[in-house]
Amino acid sequence: MLGPNTEVCKEVHDRGLAWKDDNNVRRGEELVLWSTLDAGNYNYVIEWTFRDDGVVMGRVGATAQNLSIQPYDAHMHGPIWRLDIDFNGFAGDSAYLGTHKENLPLPTATDSMTLIATESGQQWDPLAFTSIHVQDSTLKNARGNASAYHLIPMRYGTPRHKEPYTKNDFWVTRYNPAEMFPDLLSSYISPPQNISSTDIVVWYYGGAHHLVRDEDGHIINDNGFPVWTGEAHIMWNGFMLMPHNLFDKTPLCPTSLCP
């Protein structure tokens, strides 16, 4: 049981199948750290997951009660993450825009990694499987392949609002300890600085559309006063940082199967 002063909760989960090959199979585990932020009528569950295959996941879940004065209004939740990704140390990192394009009507496709040379905002395209690829200039695995992490969105929509930072889904900036506020992102990249092989920060903006339903709760009459009752179940959105050539072979694989 969690005490009243608990700030961060730690859990170890069986995350299910890690891989399967006929009769050979391996289950995985993950360490989850989570806490909550009480903001107005909502609780936001802030979660970090560290998997045994090297994947890191960041999520925010919105839960608690709908706004009492507008309990039936559909609305958006739009968190933004500031990710100071120091891969193999703080220096020498670069960001690439990863895309996958289907060459219709031909049965071919093109995958590309384009260097983001200067500070800028980038947009997610679901048809292009857009991701941000963070790579160190010198780090390689034992096979001689450059090691990296892919920032892969886990989302089902794109909210655009009046705040300038909502106009892009990714932002890449040069590290500056004073640059901590999303509202100022446009000023952080003006004028744009070089961000090739240096200390970079990746910002990721996500969103969740909450279409209110009866399962969230309803208003009851309490001695002549309207009172909201019920709880909105948690809605998640976030991202995955997936290792790319970080390992030399399949993680969690016995030597007899994966020498």
trRosetta pair geometry for C-beta under 8 A, 3 or more apart (Angstrom, degrees):
i j d omega theta_ij theta_ji phi_ij phi_ji
2 6 4.4 -54 -174 -10 104 161
2 9 6.6 -48 -100 -94 133 113
3 6 5.3 134 60 -40 68 93
6 9 6.5 40 165 -69 127 83
7 35 6.0 -6 160 -123 57 131
8 33 5.8 -3 -179 -170 113 97
8 34 7.3 149 -157 75 66 26
8 35 4.9 -55 -101 -64 61 113
9 33 7.2 157 79 -154 50 47
9 34 5.3 -23 60 65 98 79
9 35 6.8 156 11 -79 77 57
10 31 7.0 -16 -164 -171 92 93
10 32 7.3 152 -155 82 44 55
10 33 5.7 -13 -100 -101 72 73
11 31 7.6 156 83 -158 45 49
11 32 4.7 -15 64 61 93 103
11 34 7.6 -11 13 16 108 107
12 29 6.2 2 -178 -178 95 114
12 30 7.3 167 -154 84 54 41
12 31 5.7 -25 -101 -101 73 65
12 32 7.6 177 -86 18 23 78
13 29 6.7 158 82 -158 48 63
13 30 5.1 -14 59 60 98 90
13 32 6.0 38 -9 -11 116 120
14 27 6.2 -7 -163 162 99 128
14 28 7.7 128 -165 83 53 47
14 29 6.2 -44 -105 -102 44 72
15 18 7.5 73 82 -73 104 79
15 27 7.6 156 62 177 62 79
15 28 4.6 -37 61 90 109 98
15 29 6.2 150 3 -126 94 15
15 30 4.6 68 -51 -8 128 112
15 51 6.4 -19 -8 -125 169 106
16 27 6.5 -116 158 -143 17 90
16 28 6.9 -5 67 44 46 88
17 20 5.7 -32 -162 -34 130 109
17 25 6.8 -65 -132 -165 98 102
17 26 7.6 97 -160 79 60 49
17 27 6.1 -66 -100 -105 35 63
17 28 7.4 34 131 5 18 92
18 26 4.6 -46 57 103 115 94
18 27 6.0 119 -7 -169 93 14
18 28 3.6 113 -73 -45 107 104
18 52 7.6 -54 -102 75 140 105
18 53 6.3 160 -150 -55 113 127
18 251 7.7 -100 175 95 131 93
18 252 5.3 -15 131 82 159 153
19 25 7.3 -165 97 -143 54 49
19 26 5.6 19 50 46 80 100
19 250 6.8 -28 -6 -176 169 128
19 252 7.4 155 17 84 109 112
19 253 7.5 -15 55 -82 143 97
20 24 7.2 158 -157 93 46 59
20 25 4.5 5 -114 -111 82 89
20 26 7.7 -160 -74 25 53 58
21 24 4.6 -7 65 65 91 105
21 25 7.5 -172 30 -72 54 53
21 257 7.9 149 56 -167 141 134
24 257 6.1 128 -153 -112 157 151
26 252 5.1 156 149 137 150 114
26 253 7.1 -120 -20 -90 157 53
28 51 6.3 18 160 -169 132 103
28 52 5.4 -167 -161 49 90 109
28 53 6.2 -41 -128 -26 140 106
28 252 6.5 -96 -98 -66 87 172
29 51 7.7 159 94 -151 41 61
29 52 5.2 57 59 -21 76 130
30 49 5.3 9 170 -173 130 101
30 50 6.5 157 -162 77 77 43
30 51 4.5 -34 -102 -100 101 66
30 52 6.7 -122 -79 -12 52 77
31 49 7.2 156 81 -155 47 52
31 50 4.7 -12 60 60 98 99
32 47 6.3 -16 -168 -164 101 103
32 48 7.3 157 -155 83 52 47
32 49 5.0 -15 -103 -103 79 80
32 50 7.8 -170 -76 23 36 66
33 47 7.3 154 84 -154 49 52
33 48 4.8 -8 61 60 97 97
33 49 7.9 -168 25 -75 64 37
33 50 7.8 33 -1 -4 99 103
34 45 5.9 8 -176 -180 121 94
34 46 6.4 164 -151 84 67 50
34 47 4.2 -11 -101 -103 106 78
34 48 7.2 -179 -75 23 59 59
35 45 7.7 171 89 -152 28 56
35 46 5.5 -14 64 58 76 99
36 43 5.0 -9 -171 -175 124 106
36 44 6.6 146 -158 74 66 44
36 45 5.4 -32 -99 -98 82 59
36 46 7.0 168 -99 13 26 79
37 43 7.1 148 73 -161 44 55
37 44 4.5 -16 58 59 98 101
37 46 6.2 57 -13 -23 105 115
38 42 7.9 172 -152 95 45 46
38 43 5.6 -25 -100 -104 63 75
39 42 5.7 -14 71 70 82 90
39 43 7.7 137 25 -108 68 25
39 44 6.0 12 16 -5 117 113
40 67 7.5 -16 150 -100 124 92
41 64 6.3 178 147 115 62 122
41 65 5.3 -89 174 81 102 86
41 66 6.9 6 130 135 140 16
41 67 5.2 167 28 -95 155 54
41 68 6.6 -175 -107 -17 143 81
42 62 5.5 -27 -165 -159 135 90
42 63 7.0 123 -161 66 83 31
42 64 4.9 163 -139 48 40 123
42 65 7.5 -143 -85 52 50 49
42 77 7.9 175 -166 -105 169 123
42 232 8.0 -41 -116 58 89 133
43 62 7.9 143 79 -156 49 44
43 63 5.4 -31 69 75 95 83
43 64 4.3 123 8 -45 87 121
44 60 5.6 -8 -177 -171 105 103
44 61 7.0 154 -160 75 54 45
44 62 5.9 -21 -105 -97 75 62
44 63 7.9 149 -96 26 29 70
44 77 7.9 164 -108 -161 109 131
44 79 7.4 136 -161 -79 139 126
45 59 7.9 -1 104 112 91 94
45 60 6.9 152 76 -159 55 48
45 61 4.1 -8 53 56 109 102
45 62 8.0 -141 19 -57 79 19
45 63 6.5 26 -15 14 109 117
45 234 6.3 -12 17 -134 135 132
46 59 8.0 164 -155 89 36 54
46 60 5.8 -10 -103 -107 62 81
47 57 7.8 -9 117 110 97 94
47 58 7.3 152 87 -157 62 42
47 59 4.6 -12 64 63 109 94
47 60 7.3 179 22 -83 80 32
47 61 6.9 34 -5 -4 121 104
47 238 7.6 -72 68 -74 96 158
48 56 7.2 -15 -170 -170 89 92
48 57 7.3 157 -157 82 43 56
48 58 5.8 -11 -105 -104 71 70
49 55 7.8 -4 110 113 98 92
49 56 7.0 156 83 -159 60 45
49 57 4.1 -4 55 55 110 103
49 58 7.8 -157 23 -67 76 30
49 59 7.4 28 -6 4 110 107
50 55 8.0 163 -155 89 35 55
50 56 5.8 -6 -105 -109 65 77
51 54 6.9 -29 82 45 87 25
51 55 4.2 10 42 58 127 94
51 56 7.4 -146 17 -71 81 33
51 57 7.3 57 -23 -8 107 103
52 251 7.2 171 130 151 73 127
52 252 6.3 77 121 -69 111 123
53 243 7.6 -148 139 30 74 119
53 251 4.4 149 -133 79 73 146
53 252 6.3 -63 -86 -7 86 118
54 242 8.0 77 104 -163 94 44
54 243 4.0 -11 125 -13 134 140
54 246 5.6 169 -173 84 158 144
54 247 6.6 -149 -22 -38 150 109
54 251 6.3 -162 -6 -68 104 158
55 240 6.1 -23 -167 -168 111 102
55 241 6.7 152 -161 79 56 60
55 242 5.6 -10 -112 -108 93 60
55 243 6.8 -112 -72 -1 53 85
56 149 7.8 -7 32 -151 109 138
56 240 7.6 144 81 -163 46 53
56 241 4.3 -5 62 55 94 115
57 154 7.8 19 -149 -5 107 145
57 238 6.4 77 174 124 85 134
57 239 7.2 -175 -149 93 62 45
57 240 5.1 -23 -102 -107 85 69
57 241 7.3 -156 -74 22 37 72
58 81 5.8 78 124 -105 153 157
58 83 7.8 -141 -9 -87 158 116
58 238 5.0 -161 101 -165 58 115
58 239 5.6 6 56 53 93 84
58 241 7.7 51 -6 -14 95 101
59 154 7.6 -37 -97 70 96 134
59 236 5.2 -10 -172 -161 125 106
59 237 6.9 157 -149 82 77 25
59 238 3.4 -94 -100 -31 58 153
60 77 7.6 -148 113 146 115 123
60 79 4.4 79 37 -16 159 165
60 206 7.6 161 38 67 109 129
60 236 7.3 152 80 -146 37 58
60 237 6.4 -20 60 63 81 73
60 238 6.2 144 11 -75 62 96
61 234 4.1 16 170 -174 126 112
61 235 6.3 157 -154 71 71 35
61 236 4.6 -29 -93 -89 91 71
62 77 4.5 -135 -41 -88 150 165
62 208 6.5 -166 16 70 123 139
62 210 6.9 -85 92 -64 139 135
62 232 7.4 -24 127 114 85 128
62 234 6.8 149 70 -149 36 58
62 235 5.0 -16 53 54 91 95
63 231 7.1 22 176 170 92 99
63 232 5.8 -170 -150 91 50 83
63 233 6.6 -43 -123 173 100 20
63 234 4.1 -36 -67 -88 121 71
63 235 7.3 165 -67 12 68 64
64 231 6.6 -71 -153 -149 22 86
64 232 6.3 2 70 45 35 97
65 68 7.2 22 134 -62 122 81
65 71 8.0 -44 167 -124 87 103
65 217 6.6 -15 -134 19 83 161
65 228 6.1 110 -171 122 126 135
65 230 7.4 123 -119 86 87 64
65 231 6.4 -71 -75 -117 70 54
65 232 6.3 149 -111 -1 21 98
66 70 7.7 -109 156 97 102 59
66 71 4.3 102 102 -147 123 69
66 72 7.4 77 145 -57 157 30
66 73 7.9 155 -176 44 119 70
66 212 6.1 45 -104 -116 150 122
66 216 5.8 59 -33 151 119 132
66 217 6.7 -160 14 53 106 116
66 228 7.0 -142 62 -157 87 147
66 232 5.8 109 -47 -50 78 129
67 70 4.9 11 92 56 118 81
67 71 6.3 -151 76 -82 54 50
67 73 7.2 -22 53 44 117 112
67 75 7.9 73 2 -23 121 158
68 71 6.1 5 -132 -62 26 103
68 228 5.2 -130 -118 -9 84 137
70 73 4.2 -6 159 0 110 128
71 212 7.2 131 147 -148 59 153
71 217 7.3 -85 -175 89 127 105
71 219 6.5 147 51 -52 155 103
71 228 5.6 177 -97 -107 149 128
72 212 5.2 -167 -150 93 46 153
73 212 6.8 82 63 -13 23 137
74 209 7.1 10 179 179 107 88
74 210 6.5 178 -155 93 62 61
74 211 4.9 -7 -118 -114 114 56
74 212 5.9 -132 -80 0 57 85
75 210 5.4 -8 64 59 73 105
75 212 8.0 48 10 -43 84 99
76 159 4.6 110 -162 -110 152 152
76 161 7.5 -160 72 -59 147 123
76 207 5.8 -17 -171 -164 111 108
76 208 7.0 149 -159 76 61 46
76 209 5.8 -30 -103 -102 76 58
76 210 7.1 177 -94 16 22 82
77 207 6.7 155 83 -153 53 55
77 208 4.7 -5 56 55 102 97
77 210 6.5 63 -14 -23 100 114
77 235 6.9 142 29 87 141 122
77 237 7.3 165 93 20 106 127
78 159 5.2 -108 -87 73 120 138
78 161 6.9 -134 -4 -1 168 132
78 166 6.4 -1 177 -109 153 114
78 205 6.7 8 179 -175 95 94
78 206 7.0 -179 -150 89 53 48
78 207 4.6 -8 -104 -101 78 89
78 208 7.9 -161 -70 24 45 60
79 205 7.7 -176 101 -146 43 53
79 206 5.8 0 64 56 82 95
79 207 7.9 -180 28 -81 58 42
79 237 7.0 165 35 80 108 106
80 165 6.3 -2 -94 139 163 134
80 182 4.8 86 81 -95 153 149
80 203 6.2 10 176 -179 107 100
80 204 6.9 173 -155 87 62 42
80 205 4.5 -18 -105 -100 95 75
80 206 7.5 171 -89 19 45 64
81 203 6.8 169 85 -154 54 52
81 204 4.8 -1 52 55 102 91
81 205 8.0 -162 22 -72 64 35
81 206 7.8 31 -6 -2 99 104
81 239 7.2 -117 28 21 148 127
82 180 6.8 -60 -51 -147 178 56
82 182 7.5 -138 -60 -65 104 86
82 201 6.3 -6 -173 178 86 121
82 203 5.5 -17 -105 -103 60 85
83 151 7.4 155 66 -103 166 138
83 201 6.7 150 77 -167 49 67
83 202 4.6 -24 68 70 109 87
83 203 7.0 176 19 -86 79 30
83 204 6.6 28 -8 -1 123 103
84 175 6.5 73 -136 -114 102 112
84 201 5.2 -31 -97 -110 65 91
85 93 6.7 166 101 -166 91 160
85 134 5.0 -4 115 175 150 169
85 149 6.8 -138 -161 59 137 135
85 200 7.1 -15 58 86 90 87
85 201 7.5 141 16 -125 72 38
85 202 5.8 10 1 14 120 111
85 241 7.9 175 -112 -127 126 141
86 89 6.1 -79 171 147 99 18
86 90 4.3 -38 -130 -91 117 61
86 93 7.2 -131 -132 -34 38 144
86 199 7.3 -5 -106 -139 88 89
87 93 5.3 112 40 -104 100 118
87 134 5.7 155 -23 133 144 108
87 135 7.2 -99 96 -149 155 13
87 136 4.7 -142 109 -49 103 103
87 139 6.8 -117 143 21 95 152
87 147 7.7 -166 172 110 119 99
87 148 7.5 23 -174 -132 162 46
87 149 6.5 -155 -99 5 132 111
88 92 7.1 -54 90 79 106 122
88 93 8.0 154 51 -75 86 91
88 136 4.2 7 42 -88 126 171
88 138 7.0 -147 128 69 149 87
88 139 4.1 -159 -53 -59 160 135
88 147 7.5 112 -41 77 128 123
89 92 6.9 45 83 34 106 110
89 136 7.5 90 48 -129 81 134
90 93 7.7 -77 177 -5 34 118
90 175 7.1 -37 -175 2 111 169
90 199 4.7 12 159 -115 92 113
91 197 8.0 27 166 164 73 67
91 198 6.7 -46 -148 -153 65 37
91 199 5.7 -45 -93 -59 50 88
92 136 5.3 48 114 -161 106 79
92 137 4.1 -108 -173 22 100 107
92 138 6.1 -24 173 3 154 95
92 197 5.3 -19 -143 -163 49 77
92 198 7.3 49 -55 -74 17 15
93 134 6.0 0 -171 -174 114 94
93 135 7.1 150 -151 80 65 34
93 136 5.6 -42 -93 -96 68 62
93 137 7.5 -123 -74 -19 22 81
93 197 7.1 145 55 -131 20 31
93 198 6.9 -60 55 73 67 34
93 199 6.7 67 34 -114 107 30
93 200 5.2 -121 96 23 112 104
94 115 6.3 -31 169 -139 128 96
94 116 7.6 162 177 53 79 75
94 134 7.5 167 84 -149 40 52
94 135 5.7 -24 62 65 87 84
94 136 8.0 145 17 -107 74 17
94 137 6.8 83 -10 -66 109 84
94 195 7.2 128 -130 129 62 75
94 196 5.3 18 -113 -145 113 56
94 197 5.4 -15 -56 -55 106 53
94 198 7.8 77 -79 21 66 60
94 200 7.3 101 -113 -14 22 146
95 115 7.8 109 84 -157 49 54
95 116 4.6 -25 92 45 97 121
95 132 5.7 -19 -164 -172 107 103
95 133 6.9 135 -162 71 52 52
95 134 5.6 -21 -101 -97 72 70
95 135 8.0 154 -93 21 26 73
95 172 4.7 -140 54 -127 161 149
95 195 6.7 -9 22 127 105 122
95 200 5.8 -144 -27 140 110 163
95 202 6.3 144 -104 -84 139 110
96 113 4.3 23 157 -179 142 93
96 114 6.1 146 -164 66 82 33
96 115 5.6 -45 -103 -92 82 42
96 116 6.5 -172 -104 -3 24 83
96 132 7.3 144 71 -163 46 52
96 133 4.0 -25 63 64 100 108
96 134 7.9 -167 21 -70 74 27
96 135 6.7 16 -3 6 114 116
97 113 7.3 156 71 -154 42 46
97 114 4.8 -21 55 61 95 95
97 116 5.8 98 -31 -56 93 101
97 122 5.7 -160 -104 -143 122 153
97 130 7.0 -28 -171 -153 89 93
97 131 8.0 146 -163 77 45 44
97 132 6.7 -30 -104 -106 51 62
97 133 7.6 -126 -40 18 5 92
98 111 7.6 -5 -167 -172 87 88
98 112 7.3 172 -145 89 46 51
98 113 5.4 -12 -96 -102 75 76
98 129 7.6 -56 123 112 94 87
98 130 6.8 136 80 -158 66 42
98 131 4.2 -17 62 64 120 90
98 132 7.0 -163 13 -83 94 11
98 133 4.8 95 -42 -32 115 113
98 150 6.6 -24 13 -133 159 108
99 111 7.3 177 91 -147 50 49
99 112 5.4 -5 57 56 91 92
99 114 7.5 8 9 3 108 108
99 125 7.3 21 -126 57 107 120
99 128 4.3 -27 -151 172 98 114
99 129 6.8 130 -152 66 43 74
99 130 5.8 -7 -96 -98 77 67
100 109 6.1 15 -179 168 87 125
100 110 7.4 168 -153 85 46 46
100 111 5.1 -11 -104 -101 78 79
100 128 6.1 150 53 -174 53 51
100 129 4.3 7 33 43 112 126
101 109 6.3 168 86 -161 46 76
101 110 4.9 -10 58 57 98 93
101 111 8.0 -179 21 -76 67 35
101 112 7.7 8 4 5 106 107
101 128 5.9 -9 -76 -121 73 86
102 109 5.0 -39 -105 -103 49 97
102 127 7.8 -89 18 177 104 89
103 106 4.8 -23 114 64 101 108
103 108 4.6 -15 51 80 126 87
103 109 5.9 -168 1 -94 85 33
103 110 6.2 78 -48 -15 111 96
113 133 5.6 -38 -137 40 115 155
115 196 6.4 31 177 -108 125 109
116 120 6.2 -138 -165 45 108 112
116 122 7.0 -81 -103 -50 135 134
116 132 7.9 -20 -9 -138 142 96
116 172 5.2 86 121 50 148 156
116 195 6.6 -18 113 79 91 121
117 194 6.8 -43 163 -139 75 72
117 195 7.0 139 159 52 26 74
117 196 5.2 -13 -139 -49 65 117
118 192 4.2 74 157 142 115 124
118 193 6.6 172 -152 87 82 25
118 194 5.9 -54 -101 -100 74 39
118 195 6.2 121 -137 12 22 91
119 171 8.0 19 -173 179 82 84
119 172 6.3 -150 -132 97 53 70
119 173 5.1 40 -133 -117 114 56
119 174 6.1 -76 -68 -11 116 84
119 188 7.0 -129 179 125 145 82
119 189 4.0 -158 131 -128 115 92
119 192 4.2 -162 56 -145 87 84
119 193 5.3 48 -14 42 119 67
119 195 5.6 112 -63 -32 64 127
120 171 7.4 -150 108 -144 34 61
120 172 6.4 9 52 49 64 92
120 189 6.2 133 -83 -164 30 146
120 192 6.2 14 -60 -122 75 141
121 167 6.8 56 137 93 160 90
121 168 3.1 -167 172 -17 117 170
121 170 6.8 149 -162 87 56 54
121 171 4.8 -27 -103 -98 75 80
121 185 7.4 81 -77 142 114 125
121 189 7.2 -152 -30 19 81 166
122 130 7.4 -171 145 -180 112 134
122 132 7.3 137 66 -83 144 105
122 168 6.0 91 49 -169 25 119
122 169 6.9 -60 98 61 65 78
122 170 4.2 -18 63 69 97 109
122 171 7.4 177 18 -81 71 31
122 172 7.2 28 -4 -6 113 101
123 130 7.4 -11 111 154 50 178
123 168 5.6 -106 -72 -136 69 69
123 169 5.5 88 -141 13 45 100
123 170 7.5 -146 -65 26 15 84
124 130 4.7 -167 -138 68 55 130
124 153 5.6 6 -123 -5 148 157
124 155 7.3 62 121 55 165 139
124 158 6.6 -170 65 -93 109 123
124 169 4.0 -36 -10 63 101 165
124 170 7.0 112 -53 -17 83 97
125 128 3.9 39 90 25 117 110
125 129 7.9 -25 88 16 77 26
125 130 4.9 98 36 -30 71 122
126 129 7.6 35 -168 -71 35 40
126 130 7.8 -64 -64 13 25 93
130 153 7.5 24 83 8 85 119
130 169 7.8 101 100 76 137 137
130 170 7.9 -138 144 -8 120 132
131 150 4.9 13 156 -174 141 101
131 151 5.9 163 -171 75 81 56
131 152 5.0 -25 -114 -92 120 65
131 153 7.4 -151 -101 -1 68 75
132 150 7.3 147 77 -160 44 53
132 151 4.2 -3 58 48 96 115
132 170 5.4 157 -55 -141 130 149
132 172 7.2 169 -144 -69 136 115
132 202 5.8 150 125 -144 156 140
132 204 7.8 -136 16 -83 137 105
133 148 5.5 17 -178 162 88 143
133 149 7.7 166 -153 84 48 40
133 150 5.4 -20 -101 -103 71 73
133 151 7.7 -140 -64 19 28 75
133 244 7.1 -33 -141 33 100 155
134 148 6.0 160 80 -164 46 86
134 149 5.1 -10 58 60 101 88
134 150 7.9 -178 19 -85 72 24
134 151 6.9 60 -13 -22 106 102
134 200 7.5 -156 -132 77 108 126
134 202 6.6 -100 -71 -32 127 142
135 139 7.9 -154 -174 57 66 100
135 146 5.7 32 -161 153 125 121
135 147 7.3 156 -139 91 78 44
135 148 3.9 -37 -89 -99 85 110
136 139 4.0 53 72 12 129 111
136 146 7.8 -168 64 -167 65 92
136 147 6.8 3 36 74 102 89
136 148 7.6 -168 11 -92 65 63
137 197 4.7 43 -62 -125 136 106
139 146 7.1 85 86 -156 66 63
139 147 4.7 -65 125 47 106 112
140 143 7.9 -123 164 70 97 55
140 144 5.5 0 165 -153 138 30
140 145 6.1 151 -156 72 90 27
140 146 5.6 -54 -100 -93 81 39
140 147 6.1 171 -120 -13 23 88
140 245 7.8 -41 -151 145 59 120
141 144 7.4 -53 72 11 63 19
141 145 5.5 -7 39 57 101 83
141 147 5.5 112 -41 -68 85 104
141 245 5.3 -143 -1 166 127 78
141 246 6.5 135 -74 -180 119 15
141 247 6.7 37 -129 112 145 11
141 248 5.1 -180 164 -79 120 71
142 248 4.4 -4 42 -99 111 133
143 245 7.5 -110 60 -153 115 98
143 248 5.7 147 -24 -139 97 81
145 245 4.1 -111 114 -152 118 138
146 245 6.2 72 82 92 43 148
147 243 7.5 -27 -165 -165 92 92
147 244 7.2 146 -162 84 46 62
147 245 5.1 -138 -101 103 52 87
147 246 4.8 83 -151 -97 110 56
148 243 7.8 142 85 -160 45 49
148 244 4.5 -20 71 65 90 110
148 245 6.5 45 21 48 78 100
148 246 7.6 -123 47 -56 32 85
149 241 4.8 5 176 -177 123 98
149 242 6.7 147 -161 69 67 37
149 243 5.9 -39 -103 -99 73 47
149 244 6.6 168 -100 13 19 89
149 246 7.4 34 -73 -56 73 128
150 240 7.9 15 97 104 85 86
150 241 7.1 158 75 -155 44 46
150 242 4.6 -19 57 58 99 94
150 244 5.4 78 -25 -34 101 125
151 170 7.6 127 97 -113 136 123
151 202 6.2 -162 -34 141 162 154
151 204 6.4 -146 171 -75 134 137
151 239 5.8 5 -172 170 84 135
151 240 7.6 156 -154 81 41 46
151 241 5.8 -17 -95 -99 64 73
152 239 6.4 154 77 -166 45 80
152 240 4.6 -18 62 63 101 96
152 241 7.7 173 18 -85 77 23
152 242 5.8 21 -2 -3 124 116
153 169 7.0 -22 -80 166 146 132
153 204 7.2 -177 -93 -165 88 122
153 206 6.8 163 -148 -101 102 99
153 239 5.4 -48 -111 -107 41 90
154 206 7.9 1 68 -126 63 140
154 236 8.0 -21 117 130 122 102
154 237 6.8 179 97 -159 82 53
154 238 5.4 5 56 74 114 65
154 239 5.8 -177 11 -97 85 29
154 240 6.1 82 -38 -19 112 93
155 158 7.4 76 140 -70 138 64
155 206 5.4 -153 -90 -145 122 96
155 207 6.7 59 -149 50 122 66
155 237 5.7 48 -106 -153 77 107
156 208 7.9 52 46 -119 94 64
156 209 7.9 -96 89 21 98 102
157 207 5.8 -84 92 94 92 109
157 208 7.5 114 48 -120 113 27
157 209 5.4 20 43 -18 164 115
158 169 6.6 -69 -129 -75 108 119
158 207 6.4 110 -138 39 22 134
159 166 6.4 -58 111 -163 81 122
159 207 3.8 176 8 -140 108 159
159 209 7.3 160 -68 -71 108 84
160 166 5.5 143 -141 136 43 105
160 167 6.4 58 -142 -104 100 49
161 166 4.5 38 40 66 80 169
162 166 7.7 53 51 40 26 132
163 166 4.9 88 74 -5 90 107
163 182 7.4 38 162 126 132 107
163 183 6.4 -84 -152 -112 110 74
164 167 5.9 -40 -169 3 50 117
164 183 7.5 92 40 -159 95 48
164 185 6.6 -161 102 62 105 95
164 186 4.5 -37 139 -34 152 128
165 168 7.3 -73 -169 48 46 81
165 171 7.1 -59 -144 -33 89 143
165 182 4.4 -43 -27 171 176 96
165 183 6.6 -95 -11 -89 122 27
165 185 4.5 95 -95 22 101 137
165 186 7.4 -127 -66 -31 65 83
165 203 7.5 -75 -159 141 117 144
165 205 6.2 163 145 -77 93 143
166 205 6.3 -170 -114 172 51 153
168 171 5.9 107 94 -66 129 81
168 205 7.0 112 97 28 56 131
169 204 7.0 6 160 -154 71 64
169 205 5.4 -130 -140 61 44 90
169 206 7.7 61 -152 -81 92 45
170 202 6.7 -30 -160 -167 96 93
170 203 6.9 139 -163 78 44 64
170 204 6.0 -11 -104 -103 69 66
170 205 7.6 -142 -62 20 29 81
171 185 5.4 -61 -135 -166 170 132
171 188 8.0 75 163 76 134 127
171 189 7.2 -127 -163 -42 107 136
171 202 7.4 150 80 -161 53 45
171 203 3.9 -2 55 53 101 115
171 205 7.7 57 -7 -17 99 105
172 195 5.9 156 138 120 108 165
172 200 6.0 -7 -172 -174 94 123
172 201 7.4 159 -155 81 48 50
172 202 5.6 -15 -103 -105 75 69
172 203 7.6 -152 -69 21 31 76
173 176 7.3 -71 143 14 117 98
173 179 6.3 -117 134 127 152 154
173 185 7.5 -129 -54 -146 135 81
173 188 5.2 -16 -125 140 143 126
173 189 6.2 -113 -102 -73 93 89
173 195 7.2 -160 176 -92 15 140
173 200 7.0 147 80 -159 38 71
173 201 5.0 -18 66 61 89 99
173 203 7.0 36 2 -13 107 110
174 193 4.7 -44 -8 84 141 131
174 194 7.4 59 -74 78 130 46
174 195 5.2 -142 -71 -94 80 91
174 198 6.1 -15 -130 110 97 136
174 199 6.9 71 -167 79 69 71
174 200 6.3 -60 -111 -107 40 62
174 201 7.5 29 116 16 9 88
175 179 8.0 -171 -168 49 34 117
175 198 7.7 -153 15 134 94 95
175 199 4.0 -53 17 125 131 105
175 200 6.3 -129 -35 -96 85 8
175 201 5.3 119 -91 -32 67 99
176 179 4.2 68 76 1 104 112
176 188 7.3 -167 42 -146 132 104
177 180 7.8 2 170 -50 45 103
179 184 7.2 -136 -143 96 77 118
179 188 4.9 88 -142 -118 133 126
179 201 7.4 179 94 44 118 156
181 184 4.7 59 85 15 103 108
181 185 7.9 -135 102 -42 58 67
182 185 5.6 -13 -162 -33 49 113
182 203 6.9 145 -109 -161 90 140
182 205 7.6 113 -146 -88 135 109
184 187 4.9 -51 -175 43 81 113
184 188 6.0 93 125 -35 85 95
185 188 5.3 -51 -148 27 37 117
185 189 6.9 13 163 -4 68 104
185 203 6.6 -107 -115 54 133 170
186 189 6.7 -71 -156 42 29 94
186 190 6.4 12 154 -10 65 123
187 190 5.7 -73 -140 45 36 107
189 192 5.1 8 180 -95 81 79
189 193 7.9 -122 -137 14 55 73
194 198 6.9 109 114 -14 86 143
195 198 5.8 -114 -150 49 43 116
195 200 5.1 79 -170 -101 110 114
204 239 5.4 -13 144 -34 162 155
206 237 4.4 176 146 139 132 119
206 238 6.3 -92 -24 -85 172 21
206 239 6.9 -149 -62 -42 130 93
207 237 6.4 -102 75 161 17 172
208 235 4.8 148 161 138 150 121
208 236 7.4 152 -86 88 146 20
208 237 4.4 -155 -54 -28 103 128
210 232 7.4 17 -157 -167 134 140
210 235 6.0 -145 -90 -5 96 165
212 216 5.5 -80 -154 28 76 153
213 216 5.5 119 62 -10 63 97
214 218 6.4 1 -146 -59 73 113
215 230 8.0 168 157 -173 31 132
215 233 6.7 -24 136 -2 112 116
216 230 6.0 97 130 128 42 128
216 231 7.5 -105 -166 111 51 25
216 232 4.3 8 -142 -99 96 79
216 233 7.4 -112 -99 9 63 71
217 228 6.0 59 135 178 133 89
217 229 5.7 -167 -162 98 106 41
217 230 2.0 179 -106 72 87 124
217 231 6.3 101 -57 -8 118 21
217 232 6.8 -73 -2 -54 107 66
218 228 7.5 -168 110 -145 19 63
218 229 6.6 -17 65 60 60 81
218 230 6.0 73 10 -10 55 140
219 226 4.9 -1 -176 -170 124 102
219 227 6.7 144 -154 70 70 31
219 228 5.6 -43 -95 -92 70 57
219 229 7.5 126 -119 15 22 76
220 226 7.6 147 74 -151 31 54
220 227 5.6 -31 65 66 80 87
220 229 5.3 7 3 5 117 126
221 224 6.8 22 -174 -82 98 15
221 225 7.3 132 -159 62 56 33
221 226 6.6 -37 -99 -94 56 53
221 227 7.7 118 -132 20 9 85
222 225 5.2 -38 71 67 84 87
222 226 7.6 104 22 -143 84 7
222 227 4.3 19 1 0 129 133
232 235 7.7 -39 151 -14 107 101
243 246 3.6 -66 -170 15 122 133
243 247 6.6 79 123 -9 140 88
247 250 7.5 73 116 -128 140 4
247 251 5.3 -127 -85 -62 168 89
249 253 6.4 -102 129 55 107 131
249 258 4.8 145 156 162 132 116
249 259 7.9 -165 -109 87 164 23
250 253 4.1 62 92 -25 105 144
250 258 4.9 -121 44 -114 103 157
253 257 5.5 -113 177 84 97 110
253 258 3.6 42 121 11 134 141
254 257 4.9 77 67 15 87 101
254 258 6.9 125 72 25 42 85
255 258 6.8 -85 -125 68 25 63
255 259 5.9 56 -178 -101 71 60
256 259 7.5 16 -126 -61 14 87
